[in-house]
Amino acid sequence: MGPTLRKLRGAALFAEASSGPNGDYGRSPATPVSRDRLRATLSGHTGPVWGVALSVDGRLLASGGLDGTVRLWDVPSVRLLATLQSQTGPVCGVALSADGRLLSSGNFDGTVQLWQAPEGQPLATLSGHTGPAYRVALSADGRLLASGGQDGTVRLWEVSSGACLRTLRSDRQYERMNITGLTGITPAQRAALLALGAVDRQDQP
């Protein structure tokens, strides 16, 4: 998130939002345009907007932010359809399923929430991240959800059951570094290295 997005209190819609390989924003094979064209500015959030998502058909938009709400908008009419209050604090990211019938949000407290869209009926709250859940994504068929957070993990969830199917973690700074017998460091430094992925064979049975 750049500083411009942090200052926004609404969601802006553009006619084109893609960039070609040469940075020629707004160009497409069917309809060449010289630059992005602002279509509408949607106002309602009372704090910075941290995440937006569009349905595949471009008719439904979701936005979430610091005020702890997820807002659903009808794009053609630029009308607010629903305001969903997160019970867990600020909303970091949002995602919509391909058909626009399922909405998910990643929250600052590490939870991931699921709603039925566009009605806004709450479906589930998924817990597992130990830090803010910054990003969420739904599979095309809406059966799987992926979330990524500050704890360095990506978690794959089954939407129907709310079960965490898999937890993926990237290598830490000193992953698998063998510090067995290493001298000249304090116990605190050794603990820090172990927390960052180092291995001490002496600690193993």
N, C-alpha and C positions, 0 to 999 in steps of 0.2 A: 504494500500500500504506500503510495507516494503521498507527499504532503498535501497535494491538491485534494485527493479523495478524503483525507482526514478532515478537511474543512467543510465538506459538503454536508448539508442537512436535508438534502433531497436526492432523488435519483434522476439523472439526465438520460434521455433517450436520443440516440442518433440514428439517422437513416442508414449509415454505414459505419462499422466500427472495426473493420479488418484492415490489416496492413500487408501490402505485398512485399516481396523479397527486397525491393529497393526502397521500402519505406513510403510508398505512394499510397497513403491512407485513402480509403473510400473508393478504391477502384475495384471493379468486378468485370468479368468478361461480358456480362449481359448489359450492364448499365454503367458505363464509365462516368465518374463524377470527379470533380476537381478537389473536393475536400469534404470532410464530415459535415453533415447538416443537422443541427439541433432540432429535434422534433418536439420535445416537451421537457419540462422540469417538474418533477413530482415532489411536492412538499408535504411534510407531516411529521417526520422524525424530529425529536427535540434534542438530538445530539448527532455526532458524526455518524455517517453511514459507512459500515465496514465491509459489507458484502451485498452483491446483487446477482440475480440469476434470471434468465429468460427461459420460458418453455420453448420447445423445438419449433412450434408453429408461430412463435413470436407474439402470442396473444396475452400471455400471462407473465408478469414480472414480480419477483419477490425481492425485498430489501430488508436488511437487518443491521442493527447498529448498537451504539453505546447506550441508548435509552432502554434497552432490554425488550424491544418489540421487533416482530417480523411483520412486515406489511405486504399485502398482496394487492396488485394493481391490475386492472384491465387495460391493456395497452391501447387498443383502438379508441376507446372512449376516454383514456387517461383518468379513470375513475378508481378510487380506493374501494376494494372489495371487502377487505377484512384487516383488522389489526389484532395480531396474536401476541399476547404478553408472555414472554419467557419467565418462568418462575425461578430461573437460576442466574439472572443477571444479564450483563451485556452479551450481545450476539456478534460473533466474529465472522461467520460465513454462512451462506445459504445455498441450497441447491434444489432444483425441481426435476422431477422425473420427465421423461420424454413426452408423455401424454399430459403433463401438467396436473396430474391427480394426486401426486405425493410431494410433500415439501419436507426438507430437513434443514436443521440449523446446527452449527457448531458453536458452543457457548464458552464464555470466558472461564467458567468454573470447571470445564473439562467434560461436561455432559453433551450428548447429542440428542436432539429432540426430533420427533417425527410428527407431522400433521397430515391430515387429509386436506387436499386443496380442491377447489378454492374455498370450501366451507370453513376450513380452519379448525376442524375437530382434532383434538390431541389424540395421538395413537400410542406413543411410547416415549420414554426417556431412557437413553442408553448411557451407562456409566462404565468407565474403564480408564480413560486418560487421567494422568496425574497432574496435568497442567492444562492451560487453555486449549480448546479444540478449534484451531484456526480455519481449517478447510474441511468441507464435506463434498461428496460427489455420489450420485445415484447411477446405477447401471441403466442401460436403455430400457430394460423390461421392468425396472423398479423393484427387483427382487433382492439386490445387493446394495449396500451402502458402504462407502469408504470414508474414513475420517483421519485427519492428520493433525498432530498437535505439538505443543512446545516440549512435551516429554520425549520427542524424537521417535515416536511410533506412528505407524499407519495401522489402523484397525479396520478389519473387514467384518461387516455385520450382515446377518440374515434379517431382512426387514420383517418377514412374517412372524418370526419368533423372538426377535430382539437379541438373539444369541451372537456373541462375538466368535466368528469362525476362525480368525487368525490374527495374530499380532506381528507386524513386521517392524524390525528395528534396524536402522542403519548402523554401520560400524562406528563405535566411539573413537575418540582421538588416539587412544593407546590400545585398541582392540587386539587381544591375543599376544601382546608384548610380554615376554617372559622376564619377570623381575626376581625370580628365585635366587636367593643369595645376594641380592643387591645391597651394598653397604653405603654408608655416607648420607643416608636420608633419614628423616625423622618418622616416627609412627604416623603422624598426621599426613606427611607427604606420601607414605606408602599407601595409606587409606585412600588418598585422592587418586593415585594412579590406578588402584584397583577399581574405584568407582568409574574411571574412564576406560575400563576394559582390560587393564593389565592382568596378568596371571601370576600368582605366586604358588608354585607347586608345593611349598612347605605347608601351605594351609590345607592341602588336600589329604584325605586319609590314605 
